[in-house]
Amino acid sequence: MTLAELNSFSRADFVRLIGPVFEHSPWIAEVTWAKRPFTSIDEVHRALCQAVQDAVSEKQLALIRAHPDLVGRLALAGALTNESTKEQASAGLDRLTADEIALFESNNTAYQQKFGFPFVICARLNKKEAILAGFRTRLGNSQEQEIKTALEEIGKIAYLRLQDIIQPTA
């Protein structure tokens, strides 16, 4: 997909293609469609992230909560989105021992109990050791700090997903 093609899309087609960039949150693409035309992937990404930043806190929390637990029940049941499945596999999370799965489950539970939303980290930029270290570090964060961090990680995930969809301009 080129930027020119993306810029020519109807709202419905834009949302269909760009909506999955943010997990189960097509509203972000809907808000961003009106900001076309875009001249680069970076500009698309900035506009999408600005839509998230401009959203009310309830929508931001809903976006964070739309993400699955790492190595959670959806992953173990094979029920993640295609994007999440590939991302977790890239971090080696599809090749864990029973003890490692239990460790992830324990960390997910502790994190959910403290913050009320899943631990979000860009799995494509991390491996299991770094993710486990991230749990330990981030469990010490405040709620406000963790919302900010989760949204930053979601932005990283979105950028990589955009790169999978849009061809870079020469």
Secondary structure as UniProt FT lines:
FT   HELIX           3..8
FT   HELIX           11..18
FT   HELIX           19..21
FT   TURN            23..24
FT   HELIX           27..33
FT   TURN            34..35
FT   HELIX           41..54
FT   HELIX           57..65
FT   TURN            70..71
FT   HELIX           73..76
FT   TURN            77..78
FT   HELIX           82..90
FT   TURN            91..94
FT   HELIX           98..115
FT   HELIX           123..125
FT   HELIX           128..138
FT   TURN            139..140
FT   HELIX           143..165
//
